[in-house]
Amino acid sequence: QASATITNRQVQISTYWTQTTADAINSRTATISSSAANTGRIRDAVDRLKTAILKYIQHSTKRVEYDLPPKFISNVNLTFKIDESIISKEEA
C-alpha cells in the first residue's frame, strides 16, 4: 500500500509539473504574440506621424522658398495712423 501511495504521489507531481510548464509556455507565447501585435500597431502609428511631419516640413519649406505668408494672413496692411495728440507732427 505504501508503494501504491508513493506511485500515486509521483503521478500527481508529474501531472502538476507538466501542467505548470505548459501554462508557463502558453502565457509566454501569448505575451510574445500580443507584443508583436502591439509592435505592428505602434509602427503604423509612428509611420503615420512621420509622414504628417514630413508633409508639414515640405509645406512650410515651400512657403519660405516662395516667400509666401501663411494662409491665415490674407491681407497685409502696413499703413499706420499716428495719434498726433501724443506725438507732435515734427516727430512723426
Residue frames as qw, qx, qy, qz and C-alpha x, y, z in Angstrom:
[[0.000, 0.887, 0.462, 0.000, 0.00, 0.00, 0.00],
 [0.314, -0.769, 0.121, 0.544, 2.90, 2.38, 0.72],
 [0.388, -0.100, 0.617, 0.678, 4.30, 1.67, -2.73],
 [0.176, 0.638, 0.669, 0.337, 0.93, 2.47, -4.33],
 [0.159, -0.922, -0.247, 0.254, 0.73, 5.76, -2.40],
 [0.372, -0.555, 0.355, 0.654, 4.25, 6.74, -3.50],
 [0.326, 0.197, 0.705, 0.598, 3.45, 5.90, -7.11],
 [0.054, 0.818, 0.565, 0.095, 0.21, 7.91, -6.88],
 [0.241, -0.865, -0.016, 0.440, 2.12, 10.93, -5.50],
 [0.403, -0.278, 0.536, 0.688, 4.72, 10.61, -8.26],
 [0.240, 0.495, 0.702, 0.452, 1.97, 10.65, -10.88],
 [0.083, -0.913, -0.386, 0.108, 0.33, 13.68, -9.25],
 [0.336, -0.712, 0.207, 0.581, 3.65, 15.56, -9.09],
 [0.386, 0.001, 0.656, 0.649, 4.43, 14.66, -12.70],
 [0.142, 0.702, 0.640, 0.280, 0.99, 15.85, -13.81],
 [0.202, -0.902, -0.195, 0.327, 1.35, 19.08, -11.81],
 [0.348, -0.549, 0.370, 0.664, 4.75, 19.92, -13.34],
 [0.334, 0.262, 0.712, 0.559, 3.54, 19.08, -16.84],
 [0.041, 0.836, 0.531, 0.132, 0.55, 21.41, -16.48],
 [0.299, -0.846, -0.023, 0.441, 2.59, 24.17, -14.82],
 [0.400, -0.288, 0.517, 0.700, 5.21, 24.06, -17.57],
 [0.244, 0.476, 0.701, 0.471, 2.54, 24.04, -20.29],
 [0.080, -0.912, -0.392, 0.093, 0.78, 27.04, -18.69],
 [0.352, -0.704, 0.186, 0.587, 4.06, 28.94, -18.46],
 [0.361, -0.016, 0.639, 0.679, 4.87, 28.23, -22.12],
 [0.136, 0.677, 0.661, 0.293, 1.36, 29.25, -23.22],
 [0.165, -0.918, -0.226, 0.281, 1.48, 32.51, -21.28],
 [0.367, -0.512, 0.378, 0.679, 4.90, 33.35, -22.75],
 [0.305, 0.252, 0.714, 0.577, 3.64, 32.58, -26.24],
 [0.025, 0.836, 0.542, 0.084, 0.58, 34.78, -25.70],
 [0.280, -0.830, 0.004, 0.483, 2.77, 37.59, -24.37],
 [0.381, -0.259, 0.542, 0.703, 5.12, 37.35, -27.34],
 [0.221, 0.462, 0.709, 0.484, 2.29, 37.32, -29.89],
 [0.076, -0.911, -0.399, 0.068, 0.48, 40.25, -28.24],
 [0.364, -0.681, 0.190, 0.606, 3.79, 42.10, -28.04],
 [0.353, 0.031, 0.637, 0.685, 4.29, 41.53, -31.76],
 [0.095, 0.722, 0.629, 0.272, 0.78, 42.82, -32.47],
 [0.233, -0.901, -0.172, 0.323, 1.43, 45.92, -30.35],
 [0.425, -0.412, 0.393, 0.703, 4.73, 46.49, -32.14],
 [0.283, 0.351, 0.673, 0.586, 2.96, 46.42, -35.50],
 [0.064, -0.870, -0.484, -0.071, 0.32, 48.86, -34.29],
 [0.362, -0.789, 0.042, 0.495, 2.96, 51.18, -32.84],
 [0.441, -0.130, 0.525, 0.716, 5.00, 51.00, -36.04],
 [0.187, 0.618, 0.626, 0.437, 1.94, 52.03, -38.09],
 [0.197, -0.928, -0.287, 0.130, 1.24, 54.98, -35.79],
 [0.446, -0.597, 0.253, 0.617, 4.88, 56.10, -35.97],
 [0.394, 0.162, 0.612, 0.667, 4.85, 55.87, -39.76],
 [0.056, 0.807, 0.529, 0.256, 1.68, 58.00, -39.96],
 [0.328, -0.884, -0.079, 0.324, 3.19, 60.58, -37.62],
 [0.497, -0.333, 0.421, 0.682, 6.42, 60.65, -39.60],
 [0.307, 0.449, 0.624, 0.561, 4.51, 61.16, -42.84],
 [0.090, -0.914, -0.391, -0.054, 2.48, 64.02, -41.34],
 [0.421, -0.754, 0.116, 0.491, 5.63, 65.73, -40.04],
 [0.472, -0.074, 0.536, 0.696, 7.39, 65.40, -43.40],
 [0.187, 0.677, 0.578, 0.416, 4.39, 66.87, -45.24],
 [0.236, -0.934, -0.215, 0.160, 4.30, 69.78, -42.80],
 [0.482, -0.546, 0.302, 0.615, 8.03, 70.43, -43.24],
 [0.399, 0.221, 0.607, 0.651, 7.73, 70.30, -47.05],
 [0.033, 0.834, 0.502, 0.227, 4.73, 72.65, -46.97],
 [0.341, -0.885, -0.048, 0.311, 6.49, 75.12, -44.65],
 [0.522, -0.309, 0.428, 0.670, 9.70, 74.98, -46.68],
 [0.328, 0.496, 0.594, 0.542, 7.76, 75.74, -49.86],
 [0.102, -0.939, -0.326, -0.034, 6.18, 78.80, -48.23],
 [0.439, -0.739, 0.187, 0.475, 9.58, 80.07, -47.13],
 [0.531, -0.004, 0.561, 0.635, 11.08, 79.33, -50.55],
 [0.185, 0.601, 0.545, 0.555, 8.37, 81.30, -52.36],
 [0.117, -0.003, -0.300, 0.947, 8.27, 83.94, -49.59],
 [0.391, -0.475, -0.539, -0.575, 4.51, 83.47, -49.07],
 [0.306, -0.321, 0.510, -0.737, 2.76, 84.46, -45.87],
 [0.125, 0.148, 0.962, -0.191, 0.70, 81.81, -44.08],
 [0.096, -0.457, -0.728, -0.502, -2.90, 81.38, -45.26],
 [0.266, -0.723, -0.583, 0.256, -4.37, 82.96, -42.14],
 [0.143, -0.587, 0.041, 0.796, -2.70, 86.27, -43.12],
 [0.522, 0.585, 0.585, 0.207, -4.84, 87.17, -46.11],
 [0.258, 0.872, 0.132, 0.396, -4.24, 90.90, -46.32],
 [0.614, -0.293, -0.197, 0.706, -1.13, 92.63, -45.12],
 [0.073, 0.912, 0.202, 0.350, -1.81, 96.29, -44.49],
 [0.661, -0.174, -0.241, 0.689, 1.32, 98.07, -43.35],
 [0.035, 0.602, 0.074, 0.794, -0.13, 101.59, -43.17],
 [0.415, -0.405, -0.625, 0.522, -0.16, 103.05, -39.70],
 [0.105, -0.839, -0.222, -0.486, -2.03, 106.01, -38.31],
 [0.438, 0.039, -0.486, 0.755, -0.16, 108.08, -35.80],
 [0.291, -0.820, -0.489, 0.062, -2.07, 109.66, -32.96],
 [0.348, 0.561, -0.070, 0.748, -0.96, 113.27, -33.20],
 [0.477, -0.802, -0.037, -0.359, -2.27, 114.08, -29.75],
 [0.849, -0.467, 0.100, 0.227, 0.60, 112.05, -28.29],
 [0.643, -0.113, 0.320, 0.687, 3.34, 112.74, -30.86],
 [0.146, 0.753, -0.020, -0.641, 3.92, 116.06, -32.48],
 [0.754, 0.645, 0.083, -0.089, 3.96, 116.40, -36.26],
 [0.180, 0.825, -0.535, -0.002, 7.68, 117.12, -36.20],
 [0.428, -0.391, 0.809, -0.096, 8.45, 113.78, -34.52],
 [0.789, 0.314, 0.507, -0.147, 6.20, 111.85, -36.87]]
